[in-house]
Amino acid sequence: MSYLFPTYARWDVEPVDAAGSYLTDSEGKQYLDFTSGIGVCNLGHRPRVVKEAIEHQLNRFWHVSNLFASGEQEKAAKKLATAAEMDAVFFANSGAEANEAAIKLARKATGKPKIITFKKSFHGRTFATMSATGQDKIKSGYGPMLEKFSYATYNDIDSVKEIFTDDVAAVMLEIIQGEGGVHVGDKSFLQAVEKLCHEKNALLIVDEIQTGIGRTGRPFAFQHFSLNPDIVTSAKGLGSGVPIGAVLGKESLKAFFGPGSHGSTFGGNPISIAAANATMNIIFDEVFLKEVEHKGDYLISQLAKFFQSNTLVKEVRGKGLMIGIEFKQSIQAILQELRTEGVLALPAGENVLRLLPPLTATIHEIDEFLIHLKKVVEAIAEPVVKA
């Protein structure tokens, strides 16, 4: 009997140890982990520098509340805002909380209620972020969602214009739709959305929960597309596994998040801030990010080369080390066989295999992954033409 609610379709793998790109289960089996805790462990498992920063803070104090001044929070906020070219930061505990705060801030700052998001999007599981999510399966069974959320078609600017009424406070989007299937935004589409927001006196919110903190080879994915959003949200990779989220905004928005307007008991607690500062010190280094971009290009090119002759695969897409392989059938058997081979990967919907390796993964580890993936896929269906 389990005393846990059965909210997760858990794998038959119980981790007992992990370091770098590898995880060991309770049976002693080692796995190459290309999930990174769903895009959280961007520096791999237990990165030494982050561990030391956490231990240092553990020996000072653990919690005092946000009523007290915090020099370490200020350092983290400056690093995060500078990397994103923003001006102000609010620290939360998760991506859902960050997106919830972004929705609140947009409505308060504009005095307008409507938020436009996109079909296949995912923004969280609180009521506001669930309402913002463009997937019915996330909302099933919970009754009416919150009002004033409308859903356009991703990469279709006309669908945005059709529902862009005068009461729109913001458009909220992911640069790469992660849970929705790893769909990358077109530059022309993303820039057209930003232009439309400016014309209509609405805000642009970019959800960088999964794509941020170096995942795509830039500090934030929107920076590949010359965008200048009003609000950016971050979480996952920010704390290297310690829970933390953040809302970033422009200077003009500070007046709408004054004392008493929003808050969090644990948001930006000393332990998570120590982890975030140490994480950002490594990931926001220009040389480190160039390496991520190089490794991402390498992995995508190798996947495209292999799958060009395979009848099971429809498309390989992604940016940096956030990659989706869309198959023409369910990937559940592939995921299971990969685990048998000692490799961990993720789904993104029924047919998309999602890869989120640590940003520290080596070319050797990428090649190791490719060997196992080819073995599994070739066992399911031989390519039409051998590579």
C-alpha positions as semicolon CSV with decimal commas, in nm:
position;residue;x (nm);y (nm);z (nm)
1;M;0,000;0,000;0,000
2;S;0,119;0,352;-0,078
3;Y;0,027;0,655;0,131
4;L;0,093;0,882;-0,168
5;F;-0,180;1,011;-0,400
6;P;-0,129;0,831;-0,733
7;T;-0,077;1,156;-0,925
8;Y;0,227;1,029;-1,115
9;A;0,268;0,739;-1,356
10;R;0,593;0,644;-1,187
11;W;0,869;0,449;-1,358
12;D;1,004;0,130;-1,202
13;V;1,327;0,309;-1,110
14;E;1,409;0,424;-0,756
15;P;1,717;0,651;-0,748
16;V;1,957;0,614;-0,456
17;D;2,255;0,808;-0,591
18;A;2,339;1,045;-0,874
19;A;2,638;1,243;-0,993
20;G;2,700;1,436;-1,315
21;S;2,508;1,279;-1,603
22;Y;2,446;0,946;-1,428
23;L;2,192;0,809;-1,183
24;T;2,204;0,482;-0,987
25;D;1,890;0,298;-0,876
26;S;1,811;0,080;-0,573
27;E;1,910;-0,231;-0,769
28;G;2,256;-0,091;-0,842
29;K;2,185;-0,021;-1,208
30;Q;2,338;0,293;-1,356
31;Y;2,153;0,513;-1,604
32;L;2,266;0,789;-1,838
33;D;2,018;1,059;-1,738
34;F;1,900;1,273;-2,030
35;T;1,602;1,407;-1,833
36;S;1,794;1,634;-1,592
37;G;1,500;1,613;-1,353
38;I;1,281;1,755;-1,635
39;G;1,520;2,036;-1,718
40;V;1,616;2,114;-1,357
41;C;1,965;1,970;-1,307
42;N;2,126;2,178;-1,581
43;L;2,470;2,134;-1,423
44;G;2,414;1,762;-1,377
45;H;2,349;1,591;-1,046
46;R;2,516;1,731;-0,735
47;P;2,746;1,990;-0,898
48;R;3,032;2,053;-0,656
49;V;3,024;2,435;-0,661
50;V;2,649;2,446;-0,594
51;K;2,679;2,184;-0,322
52;E;2,948;2,389;-0,147
53;A;2,737;2,706;-0,167
54;I;2,438;2,526;-0,014
55;E;2,653;2,377;0,263
56;H;2,796;2,720;0,342
57;Q;2,447;2,866;0,380
58;L;2,328;2,566;0,583
59;N;2,594;2,652;0,838
60;R;2,471;3,013;0,864
61;F;2,088;3,011;0,874
62;W;1,805;2,843;0,686
63;H;1,508;3,078;0,702
64;V;1,415;3,418;0,842
65;S;1,133;3,543;0,611
66;N;1,119;3,817;0,351
67;L;1,066;4,084;0,616
68;F;1,445;4,100;0,644
69;A;1,691;4,260;0,403
70;S;1,896;4,010;0,201
71;G;2,220;4,094;0,029
72;E;2,231;3,746;-0,127
73;Q;1,884;3,793;-0,278
74;E;1,999;4,124;-0,422
75;K;2,302;3,952;-0,579
76;A;2,084;3,681;-0,730
77;A;1,830;3,932;-0,858
78;K;2,104;4,140;-1,022
79;K;2,257;3,836;-1,194
80;L;1,920;3,716;-1,317
81;A;1,795;4,057;-1,432
82;T;2,122;4,141;-1,604
83;A;2,129;3,809;-1,791
84;A;1,769;3,861;-1,908
85;E;1,807;4,234;-1,975
86;M;1,533;4,308;-1,721
87;D;1,513;4,537;-1,418
88;A;1,326;4,376;-1,128
89;V;1,286;4,026;-0,981
90;F;1,038;3,856;-0,746
91;F;1,148;3,517;-0,612
92;A;0,896;3,234;-0,577
93;N;0,925;2,857;-0,520
94;S;0,832;2,709;-0,857
95;G;0,748;2,772;-1,218
96;A;0,375;2,763;-1,155
97;E;0,410;3,024;-0,881
98;A;0,623;3,240;-1,109
99;N;0,364;3,222;-1,387
100;E;0,083;3,290;-1,140
101;A;0,265;3,605;-1,027
102;A;0,325;3,710;-1,389
103;I;-0,047;3,688;-1,462
104;K;-0,128;3,893;-1,151
105;L;0,132;4,154;-1,241
106;A;0,012;4,188;-1,600
107;R;-0,350;4,234;-1,498
108;K;-0,265;4,485;-1,228
109;A;-0,025;4,687;-1,442
110;T;-0,259;4,716;-1,740
111;G;-0,594;4,727;-1,561
112;K;-0,716;4,472;-1,816
113;P;-0,827;4,111;-1,749
114;K;-0,770;3,901;-2,061
115;I;-0,463;3,683;-2,122
116;I;-0,393;3,523;-2,461
117;T;-0,199;3,197;-2,452
118;F;-0,160;2,913;-2,703
119;K;-0,292;2,569;-2,781
120;K;-0,049;2,296;-2,666
121;S;0,107;2,535;-2,413
122;F;0,183;2,441;-2,054
123;H;0,216;2,699;-1,776
124;G;0,147;2,508;-1,452
125;R;-0,114;2,339;-1,235
126;T;-0,250;2,613;-1,011
127;F;-0,592;2,734;-1,118
128;A;-0,462;3,043;-1,298
129;T;-0,176;2,863;-1,471
130;M;-0,397;2,564;-1,551
131;S;-0,644;2,810;-1,705
132;A;-0,357;2,958;-1,905
133;T;-0,251;2,615;-2,032
134;G;-0,379;2,525;-2,377
135;Q;-0,427;2,152;-2,314
136;D;-0,766;2,012;-2,214
137;K;-0,616;1,702;-2,048
138;I;-0,457;1,923;-1,781
139;K;-0,797;2,073;-1,691
140;S;-1,014;1,764;-1,703
141;G;-1,236;1,708;-1,398
142;Y;-1,173;2,040;-1,225
143;G;-1,483;2,225;-1,333
144;P;-1,488;2,575;-1,484
145;M;-1,150;2,736;-1,537
146;L;-1,080;3,098;-1,450
147;E;-1,229;3,344;-1,693
148;K;-1,059;3,565;-1,950
149;F;-0,809;3,322;-2,100
150;S;-0,813;3,274;-2,478
151;Y;-0,602;3,038;-2,688
152;A;-0,444;3,108;-3,025
153;T;-0,258;2,869;-3,255
154;Y;0,118;2,872;-3,206
155;N;0,320;3,013;-3,496
156;D;0,000;3,159;-3,651
157;I;-0,014;3,537;-3,605
158;D;-0,356;3,564;-3,769
159;S;-0,504;3,344;-3,497
160;V;-0,365;3,587;-3,238
161;K;-0,507;3,891;-3,415
162;E;-0,852;3,727;-3,433
163;I;-0,886;3,713;-3,053
164;F;-0,686;4,026;-2,963
165;T;-0,961;4,242;-2,816
166;D;-0,926;4,574;-2,631
167;D;-0,932;4,402;-2,290
168;V;-0,614;4,200;-2,348
169;A;-0,361;4,255;-2,070
170;A;-0,091;4,028;-2,211
171;V;0,010;3,754;-2,447
172;M;0,184;3,471;-2,264
173;L;0,398;3,225;-2,460
174;E;0,679;2,974;-2,448
175;I;0,965;3,022;-2,694
176;I;0,972;2,643;-2,726
177;Q;0,656;2,461;-2,622
178;G;0,804;2,190;-2,402
179;E;0,524;1,975;-2,262
180;G;0,326;2,040;-2,580
181;G;0,575;1,857;-2,802
182;V;0,895;2,066;-2,829
183;H;0,763;2,313;-3,088
184;V;1,003;2,600;-3,161
185;G;0,862;2,945;-3,230
186;D;0,926;3,106;-3,569
187;K;1,124;3,428;-3,541
188;S;0,879;3,619;-3,761
189;F;0,585;3,496;-3,552
190;L;0,742;3,582;-3,217
191;Q;0,842;3,929;-3,334
192;A;0,495;3,986;-3,480
193;V;0,338;3,897;-3,143
194;E;0,565;4,145;-2,967
195;K;0,480;4,417;-3,221
196;L;0,109;4,350;-3,179
197;C;0,139;4,377;-2,799
198;H;0,308;4,716;-2,834
199;E;0,043;4,840;-3,075
200;K;-0,240;4,730;-2,845
201;N;-0,086;4,849;-2,515
202;A;-0,057;4,492;-2,388
203;L;0,237;4,316;-2,226
204;L;0,442;4,027;-2,359
205;I;0,505;3,753;-2,102
206;V;0,766;3,492;-2,194
207;D;0,749;3,167;-1,997
208;E;1,113;3,051;-1,972
209;I;1,052;2,793;-1,700
210;Q;1,198;2,510;-1,910
211;T;1,391;2,702;-2,176
212;G;1,575;2,942;-1,943
213;I;1,904;2,925;-1,752
214;G;2,117;2,824;-2,048
215;R;1,906;2,537;-2,179
216;T;1,913;2,663;-2,541
217;G;2,267;2,804;-2,545
218;R;2,169;3,155;-2,435
219;P;2,076;3,266;-2,081
220;F;1,713;3,277;-2,204
221;A;1,564;3,139;-2,524
222;F;1,395;3,466;-2,624
223;Q;1,744;3,609;-2,681
224;H;1,781;3,398;-2,995
225;F;1,499;3,600;-3,153
226;S;1,583;3,963;-3,069
227;L;1,276;3,996;-2,845
228;N;1,228;4,250;-2,566
229;P;0,954;4,105;-2,340
230;D;0,793;4,293;-2,052
231;I;0,784;3,996;-1,815
232;V;0,991;3,676;-1,809
233;T;0,940;3,379;-1,576
234;S;1,209;3,135;-1,467
235;A;1,242;2,828;-1,243
236;K;1,360;2,469;-1,306
237;G;1,732;2,512;-1,387
238;L;1,775;2,818;-1,167
239;G;1,851;2,626;-0,848
240;S;2,018;2,306;-0,975
241;G;1,751;2,097;-0,801
242;V;1,670;2,325;-0,507
243;P;1,314;2,465;-0,550
244;I;1,307;2,825;-0,673
245;G;1,116;3,034;-0,924
246;A;1,135;3,395;-1,035
247;V;0,937;3,666;-1,212
248;L;1,142;3,925;-1,400
249;G;0,999;4,254;-1,519
250;K;1,078;4,594;-1,661
251;E;1,139;4,900;-1,443
252;S;0,795;5,042;-1,521
253;L;0,630;4,743;-1,351
254;K;0,790;4,796;-1,009
255;A;0,516;5,037;-0,905
256;F;0,252;4,763;-0,939
257;F;0,428;4,513;-0,714
258;G;0,475;4,730;-0,405
259;P;0,457;4,629;-0,036
260;G;0,163;4,397;0,033
261;S;0,078;4,341;-0,334
262;H;0,230;3,994;-0,356
263;G;0,438;3,766;-0,137
264;S;0,570;3,422;-0,050
265;T;0,675;3,270;0,281
266;F;0,950;3,058;0,132
267;G;1,017;3,243;-0,195
268;G;1,385;3,333;-0,225
269;N;1,480;3,152;0,095
270;P;1,852;3,153;0,180
271;I;1,918;2,793;0,071
272;S;1,760;2,833;-0,272
273;I;1,927;3,169;-0,326
274;A;2,269;3,020;-0,246
275;A;2,204;2,747;-0,502
276;A;2,083;2,999;-0,761
277;N;2,381;3,229;-0,722
278;A;2,627;2,942;-0,762
279;T;2,433;2,802;-1,059
280;M;2,420;3,135;-1,243
281;N;2,791;3,197;-1,184
282;I;2,863;2,892;-1,399
283;I;2,587;2,888;-1,658
284;F;2,583;3,256;-1,752
285;D;2,949;3,239;-1,854
286;E;2,981;3,309;-2,228
287;V;3,223;3,022;-2,292
288;F;2,996;2,776;-2,109
289;L;2,695;2,886;-2,317
290;K;2,885;2,853;-2,644
291;E;2,968;2,496;-2,546
292;V;2,600;2,425;-2,481
293;E;2,512;2,561;-2,824
294;H;2,786;2,352;-2,986
295;K;2,676;2,032;-2,812
296;G;2,314;2,099;-2,901
297;D;2,401;2,150;-3,268
298;Y;2,603;1,829;-3,262
299;L;2,326;1,621;-3,105
300;I;2,056;1,757;-3,338
301;S;2,273;1,700;-3,647
302;Q;2,353;1,343;-3,545
303;L;1,987;1,267;-3,478
304;A;1,880;1,419;-3,810
305;K;2,146;1,218;-3,994
306;F;2,033;0,891;-3,838
307;F;1,660;0,947;-3,865
308;Q;1,655;1,074;-4,223
309;S;1,640;0,711;-4,331
310;N;1,399;0,586;-4,065
311;T;1,031;0,545;-4,146
312;L;0,925;0,575;-3,780
313;V;1,036;0,935;-3,735
314;K;0,850;1,239;-3,859
315;E;1,080;1,520;-3,740
316;V;1,371;1,618;-3,516
317;R;1,340;1,969;-3,372
318;G;1,470;2,184;-3,091
319;K;1,736;2,433;-2,992
320;G;2,044;2,388;-2,777
321;L;1,997;2,093;-2,545
322;M;1,617;2,093;-2,559
323;I;1,527;1,848;-2,835
324;G;1,216;1,664;-2,950
325;I;1,201;1,360;-3,179
326;E;0,850;1,316;-3,317
327;F;0,767;0,956;-3,401
328;K;0,473;0,831;-3,607
329;Q;0,363;0,609;-3,320
330;S;0,352;0,604;-2,941
331;I;0,696;0,630;-2,780
332;Q;0,611;0,439;-2,460
333;A;0,784;0,122;-2,580
334;I;1,090;0,324;-2,683
335;L;1,112;0,490;-2,341
336;Q;1,085;0,152;-2,170
337;E;1,352;-0,006;-2,390
338;L;1,582;0,290;-2,332
339;R;1,549;0,236;-1,957
340;T;1,633;-0,130;-2,012
341;E;1,943;-0,008;-2,195
342;G;2,030;0,219;-1,904
343;V;1,917;0,549;-2,057
344;L;1,655;0,794;-1,925
345;A;1,456;1,021;-2,157
346;L;1,118;1,191;-2,144
347;P;0,790;1,207;-2,335
348;A;0,631;1,529;-2,459
349;G;0,286;1,407;-2,549
350;E;0,217;1,063;-2,690
351;N;0,456;1,064;-2,988
352;V;0,746;1,295;-2,901
353;L;1,065;1,178;-2,732
354;R;1,203;1,474;-2,536
355;L;1,574;1,507;-2,458
356;L;1,691;1,739;-2,179
357;P;2,047;1,629;-2,107
358;P;2,256;1,815;-1,850
359;L;2,421;2,119;-2,004
360;T;2,745;1,966;-1,875
361;A;2,700;1,644;-2,074
362;T;3,012;1,561;-2,273
363;I;3,033;1,471;-2,643
364;H;3,130;1,121;-2,528
365;E;2,809;1,096;-2,322
366;I;2,604;1,227;-2,615
367;D;2,762;0,960;-2,837
368;E;2,684;0,700;-2,573
369;F;2,321;0,809;-2,577
370;L;2,309;0,795;-2,957
371;I;2,441;0,437;-2,961
372;H;2,165;0,322;-2,723
373;L;1,893;0,515;-2,904
374;K;1,992;0,371;-3,242
375;K;1,992;0,020;-3,098
376;V;1,642;0,064;-2,953
377;V;1,492;0,225;-3,262
378;E;1,649;-0,022;-3,505
379;A;1,508;-0,307;-3,298
380;I;1,159;-0,164;-3,351
381;A;1,183;-0,095;-3,724
382;E;1,479;-0,121;-3,957
383;P;1,557;0,197;-4,157
384;V;1,461;0,195;-4,522
385;V;1,823;0,274;-4,608
386;K;2,107;0,193;-4,371
387;A;2,308;0,497;-4,257
